[in-house]
């Protein structure tokens, strides 16, 4: 039996004031969708086009569980998590093959 991989990711705006937490089995495809207006309406409305955080999980279910955890977090907790691996909160899209 094979299990799909998964990713949890956080998108934000250029001012780093609004955040979107998502889960996907293909990070490159999902970020491309967001950038091209095919993703979440929330992402489009608030112009959350910068990828500032992502985690990879070998099993998709683990990514879903992590997303649920993130959805309950306060914004400050998310910002601290992002800064723990991306201190300047730079856009990480250049690490992807878009």
PyMOL commands that set and color helices and strands:
alter all, ss='L'
color gray80, all
select helices_A, chain A and resi 27-35+41-45+60-71+75-85+93-95
alter helices_A, ss='H'
color red, helices_A
select strands_A, chain A and resi 6-12+19-24+50-57
alter strands_A, ss='S'
color yellow, strands_A
deselect
rebuild
show_as cartoon
